[in-house]
């Protein structure tokens, strides 16, 4: 059972997507686990053959408890699958241990991973009827989506909006002569229902409250803020967007994230964890991005190895993890392990963020709204787009001078946007 949050002590297996004898590869989704915050897709970190399932669906076990046994046999490129995902309860562990694992006999199959099977099941599709366009005729996720759309053309942005708003794609129509469903064809989300003050606190809100109370008790916070002229960065983004397809265009948030990553690399004392009375530096920048959930509470999906991503790739990953978090479809690798977190409340009109650090991290970077403000440029006073950047830091791991260095480096990168690539 993976640790999918600093406050997670146990998890419940909702569903197995594999059975004994299935061949799996590193990165395949093999199970769905329920936590206080969301249902998480659990990835396999080894390639091989599923030998035994040790926890039946509905079983709750502590973090670190074994869920399954994988035999380290070589996994072929295409997983031989002849059945849908398992939904029945797995046999008791004692019974499974006494029975030998079925051999993984290669049979003709066109399904590459359990993730494809799960997507087909959600769409109510028989995989035997789905044409495959992958290597060797393998069925891919794109093939499943195309079949689920009944051959209709849907832009990626329209698909994302529909997922975020909980809408059925089959119910959408096209307003264009070409029949393509675009963003304008996706109706707005319904307004949230009014909840009385006596309504019970949801599990997600409760988990967030528990973690934030711990942070307030244990972490001696200090706060720093600075104002940054974003004029040069926004001009650079406009020029960059002229070179990109519409679906891949950058938002200012991508530049803010990229500058934050570079600053965390320059000041590694603020990128890592406080554990057992000491600071443990992070291995690269595993960037948490705070996302507000529709039902209340907060998710912090993680952009893995953010230091290896340019601004374009960061933009793409930001959209992916944000959509997954709001839809409750985070993978286990996206749900834990952040070495620092960025929160951006500018869209809500907030000017300054004085955030609470997510333990065991030691820093949280916040951004407010971009406002047109008077700004001195030499001897002139001009109206410039300005954002307030803030830093909440753990005084056990750093001091104010170190925090000031991070904000200084952040400012420098945003005023030299050519460094953001």
C-alpha positions in Angstrom: 0.0 0.0 0.0 1.7 3.2 -1.1 1.8 6.3 1.0 -0.3 8.8 -1.0 0.0 11.7 1.4 1.9 12.8 4.5 -1.1 12.1 6.7 -2.2 8.8 5.1 -2.1 5.8 7.5 -4.1 3.2 5.5 -6.0 2.7 2.3 -8.8 0.5 0.9 -8.6 -1.5 -2.2 -11.6 -0.7 -4.3 -10.8 -2.7 -7.4 -8.2 -5.0 -8.9 -7.5 -4.4 -12.6 -5.3 -7.5 -12.9 -5.6 -11.2 -12.0 -3.0 -13.9 -11.1 -1.2 -14.8 -14.3 -1.5 -11.4 -16.0 1.7 -9.9 -17.4 2.3 -6.3 -16.3 4.9 -3.7 -17.1 6.3 -0.9 -15.0 3.8 2.0 -15.0 0.7 -0.1 -15.7 -2.3 0.7 -13.5 -3.1 -2.5 -11.5 -5.5 -1.4 -8.8 -7.6 1.5 -7.5 -7.2 2.5 -3.8 -9.5 4.7 -1.8 -8.0 7.3 0.5 -9.6 10.1 2.5 -9.1 12.5 -0.3 -9.7 10.6 -3.5 -9.6 7.3 -5.3 -6.1 6.8 -6.6 -4.9 4.6 -9.5 -2.0 2.5 -8.2 0.8 1.9 -10.6 3.0 -1.1 -10.9 6.7 -0.3 -10.2 8.0 -3.7 -11.5 7.6 -5.7 -14.7 6.6 -9.3 -14.4 3.7 -11.7 -13.8 1.0 -11.2 -11.1 1.5 -14.2 -8.9 -0.9 -13.6 -6.0 -3.3 -10.9 -4.9 -3.1 -10.6 -1.1 -5.9 -8.1 -0.4 -9.4 -8.6 -1.6 -11.5 -5.7 -2.9 -12.9 -3.8 0.1 -9.9 -4.7 2.3 -8.3 -1.9 4.2 -4.6 -2.2 5.1 -1.9 0.0 6.5 0.6 1.9 4.4 3.5 -0.3 3.6 1.5 -3.6 3.8 1.9 -5.9 0.7 -0.9 -5.9 -1.8 0.3 -8.4 -4.3 3.2 -10.6 -5.3 4.9 -10.1 -8.7 7.2 -12.7 -10.2 10.0 -11.0 -12.0 9.6 -12.7 -15.3 10.4 -10.7 -18.5 7.3 -8.9 -19.7 6.6 -8.8 -23.4 5.7 -5.6 -25.2 2.0 -6.6 -25.6 0.2 -8.0 -22.6 -1.8 -11.1 -23.6 -5.3 -10.4 -22.3 -8.4 -12.4 -23.0 -10.7 -11.1 -20.3 -12.0 -7.8 -18.8 -10.8 -6.4 -15.5 -11.5 -8.5 -12.4 -14.3 -7.2 -10.3 -15.1 -10.2 -8.1 -13.4 -10.4 -4.8 -10.0 -12.0 -4.8 -9.8 -15.3 -2.8 -8.5 -15.1 0.8 -4.7 -14.8 1.0 -4.4 -18.1 2.8 -6.2 -19.9 0.0 -4.3 -18.1 -2.7 -0.9 -19.0 -1.1 -1.8 -22.7 -1.2 -2.6 -22.6 -4.9 0.1 -22.3 -7.6 -0.1 -19.2 -9.7 -1.4 -19.9 -13.2 1.3 -19.8 -15.8 1.4 -16.7 -18.1 0.9 -18.5 -21.4 1.2 -16.1 -24.3 -2.0 -16.0 -26.4 -3.0 -13.8 -29.2 -3.9 -10.5 -27.6 -4.2 -6.9 -28.7 -4.4 -5.0 -25.4 -1.3 -3.4 -24.2 -2.1 -2.7 -20.5 -4.8 -2.9 -17.8 -5.2 0.9 -18.2 -6.7 0.3 -21.7 -9.0 -2.4 -20.3 -10.2 -0.1 -17.6 -10.9 2.7 -20.0 -12.9 0.3 -22.2 -14.9 -0.9 -19.3 -15.8 2.6 -18.3 -17.0 3.3 -21.8 -19.0 0.0 -21.9 -17.0 -1.3 -24.9 -16.1 -4.9 -25.9 -12.4 -4.7 -26.8 -12.8 -7.4 -29.3 -14.8 -4.9 -31.5 -12.3 -2.0 -31.2 -9.9 -1.6 -34.1 -6.3 -1.3 -32.9 -3.8 1.2 -34.4 -0.9 0.4 -32.1 2.2 -1.7 -32.9 1.1 -5.1 -34.1 -2.5 -4.1 -34.0 -2.6 -3.4 -30.3 -5.5 -1.4 -28.9 -4.5 1.9 -27.4 -6.3 4.4 -25.2 -6.9 6.6 -28.2 -8.6 3.7 -30.0 -10.9 3.2 -27.0 -11.7 6.9 -26.9 -12.4 7.0 -30.6 -14.8 4.1 -30.3 -16.5 5.6 -27.3 -17.1 8.8 -29.3 -18.8 6.7 -32.0 -16.4 8.1 -34.5 -17.2 11.7 -33.8 -14.4 14.3 -33.8 -13.8 16.0 -30.5 -11.1 18.5 -29.8 -8.8 17.7 -26.8 -9.8 20.9 -25.1 -13.5 20.1 -25.4 -12.9 16.6 -24.0 -11.0 18.1 -21.0 -13.8 20.6 -20.3 -16.4 17.9 -20.4 -14.4 15.8 -18.0 -13.9 18.7 -15.6 -17.6 19.5 -15.7 -18.7 15.9 -15.3 -20.5 15.8 -18.7 -21.3 12.8 -20.9 -19.6 13.2 -24.3 -22.4 11.2 -25.9 -24.8 14.0 -25.0 -22.9 16.8 -26.7 -23.6 18.1 -30.1 -21.6 20.2 -32.6 -22.5 23.7 -33.5 -20.3 23.6 -36.6 -20.9 22.4 -40.1 -18.0 20.0 -39.9 -19.5 18.1 -37.0 -16.5 18.7 -34.7 -17.3 19.1 -31.0 -15.4 22.1 -29.8 -15.1 23.9 -26.4 -18.0 26.2 -27.3 -20.2 23.2 -27.5 -19.5 22.2 -23.9 -22.1 23.7 -21.6 -20.9 25.4 -18.4 -20.8 23.5 -15.1 -23.9 23.8 -13.0 -23.6 26.1 -10.0 -22.7 24.4 -6.7 -25.5 23.5 -4.4 -26.0 25.6 -1.3 -24.9 23.7 1.7 -26.2 24.5 5.2 -23.7 25.4 7.9 -24.7 22.2 9.8 -23.6 20.0 6.9 -21.1 17.3 7.9 -17.5 17.7 6.9 -16.5 15.5 3.9 -13.7 13.1 4.1 -11.5 15.2 1.8 -12.1 18.3 3.8 -11.4 16.5 7.0 -8.1 15.1 5.7 -7.0 18.5 4.6 -8.0 20.0 8.0 -6.0 17.3 9.9 -2.9 17.9 7.8 -3.1 21.7 8.1 -3.6 21.5 11.9 -0.5 19.4 12.1 1.4 21.9 10.0 0.3 24.8 12.2 1.4 22.9 15.4 4.7 21.6 14.2 6.2 24.0 11.7 7.6 27.4 12.7 6.6 29.4 9.6 8.1 32.6 8.4 6.8 34.6 5.4 8.3 36.8 2.7 6.7 38.6 -0.2 7.9 40.5 -3.3 6.3 42.2 -6.2 7.4 41.2 -9.7 7.0 43.1 -13.0 5.6 40.4 -15.4 5.6 42.6 -18.5 8.6 41.0 -20.2 7.4 37.5 -19.3 3.9 38.1 -20.7 5.3 39.6 -23.9 7.5 36.5 -24.3 4.5 34.2 -23.7 2.6 36.0 -26.4 5.4 35.6 -28.9 5.9 31.9 -28.0 2.1 31.3 -28.4 2.3 32.6 -32.0 4.6 29.6 -32.7 2.4 27.0 -31.0 -0.8 25.2 -31.9 -3.9 26.5 -30.1 -4.1 23.4 -27.9 -0.5 23.8 -26.7 -0.4 27.5 -26.0 1.0 28.7 -22.7 -0.7 30.3 -19.8 1.2 32.7 -17.4 0.9 29.9 -14.8 3.4 27.8 -16.8 6.0 30.6 -16.6 5.4 31.0 -12.8 5.9 27.3 -12.3 9.1 27.1 -14.5 10.6 30.1 -12.6 9.7 28.4 -9.3 11.4 25.2 -10.3 14.6 27.1 -11.4 14.6 29.0 -8.1 14.2 25.8 -6.1 17.2 24.3 -7.9 19.2 27.4 -7.1 18.3 27.3 -3.4 18.1 23.5 -2.7 17.8 24.2 1.1 14.1 24.9 0.4 13.5 21.9 -1.7 13.1 18.8 0.4 11.7 17.4 3.6 12.1 17.9 7.4 12.3 14.4 8.8 13.5 13.0 12.2 14.8 16.4 13.3 16.8 17.2 10.2 16.5 18.4 6.6 16.6 15.8 3.8 17.2 17.5 0.4 15.0 16.4 -2.5 16.2 14.3 -5.4 15.4 16.8 -8.1 12.3 19.0 -7.9 9.1 17.0 -7.4 6.7 19.9 -7.7 3.4 19.9 -5.9 0.6 22.0 -7.3 -2.3 22.9 -5.0 -5.7 22.2 -6.6 -9.0 23.1 -5.0 -11.5 20.2 -5.3 -15.1 20.7 -6.2 -16.5 18.9 -3.2 -14.3 20.8 -0.8 -10.8 20.1 0.4 -7.4 20.3 -1.4 -5.4 18.0 -3.5 -1.7 18.5 -4.3 -0.9 16.4 -7.4 2.8 16.1 -8.1 4.7 17.0 -11.3 7.5 14.5 -11.3 11.0 15.6 -12.1 9.8 19.1 -12.9 13.5 20.2 -13.2 13.8 18.2 -16.4 10.8 19.9 -18.0 10.8 23.0 -20.1 8.0 25.5 -19.9 6.0 23.8 -22.7 6.1 20.4 -21.0 5.3 21.9 -17.7 2.2 23.5 -19.2 1.1 20.2 -20.5 1.7 18.4 -17.2 -0.1 21.1 -15.3 -3.2 20.6 -17.3 -3.0 16.8 -17.0 -2.5 16.6 -13.2 -5.1 19.4 -12.6 -7.7 17.6 -14.6 -6.9 14.2 -13.0 -7.1 15.7 -9.5 -10.5 17.3 -10.0 -11.9 14.2 -11.6 -10.5 11.9 -8.9 -8.3 10.0 -11.3 -4.8 10.6 -9.9 -2.2 7.9 -10.4 -0.2 6.9 -7.3 2.9 8.5 -8.7 1.0 11.8 -9.0 -0.3 11.8 -5.5 2.7 11.9 -3.1 6.3 12.8 -2.8 6.3 16.5 -3.5 9.5 18.3 -2.4 7.9 21.8 -2.6 4.5 23.1 -3.5 3.2 26.1 -5.5 -0.2 27.6 -5.1 -1.8 30.1 -7.4 -4.9 31.9 -6.2 -4.7 34.8 -8.8 -7.8 33.5 -10.7 -9.9 34.1 -7.5 -8.7 37.7 -7.3 -6.4 37.2 -4.3 -3.4 39.5 -4.3 -1.1 37.9 -1.6 -1.0 34.3 -0.5 0.2 33.5 3.1 0.1 29.7 2.7 0.5 26.8 5.1 3.4 24.4 4.3 2.4 20.8 3.6 4.5 18.6 6.0 7.1 17.2 5.6 7.9 19.8 3.0 9.7 23.0 4.1 8.5 25.6 1.6 5.4 26.8 -0.2 5.5 29.4 -3.0 2.3 31.4 -3.6 1.2 33.7 -6.4 -1.6 36.2 -6.4 -3.5 38.0 -9.2 -1.6 39.8 -12.0 -2.7 43.4 -11.7 -2.0 46.6 -13.7 -0.1 48.8 -11.3 2.1 51.9 -11.5 5.8 50.8 -11.7 9.0 52.9 -11.8 11.1 52.2 -14.9 14.2 54.4 -14.6 12.9 57.9 -14.1 9.5 57.1 -15.6 6.4 55.7 -13.9 4.5 53.3 -16.2 1.5 51.0 -15.8 2.9 47.4 -15.7 1.4 43.9 -15.0 2.6 43.0 -11.5 2.2 39.9 -9.5 2.9 39.4 -5.8 5.0 36.3 -5.1 5.2 34.9 -1.5 7.2 32.3 0.3 6.1 30.4 3.4 9.2 28.6 4.8 10.1 26.3 7.7 12.4 28.2 10.0 13.9 24.9 11.2 15.3 24.3 7.7 16.2 27.8 6.5 16.3 31.5 7.5 15.0 34.7 6.0 18.1 35.4 4.0 17.9 32.0 2.3 14.2 32.6 1.6 15.0 36.0 0.1 17.5 34.4 -2.2 14.8 32.1 -3.6 12.4 35.1 -4.3 15.3 37.0 -5.8 16.1 34.1 -8.2 12.4 33.7 -9.0 12.2 37.4 -9.9 15.3 37.2 -12.1 14.0 34.3 -14.2 10.6 35.9 -14.8 12.4 39.1 -16.0 14.6 37.0 -18.3 11.9 34.7 -19.8 14.3 33.4 -22.4 15.8 31.3 -19.5 12.4 29.6 -19.0 12.7 27.3 -22.0 
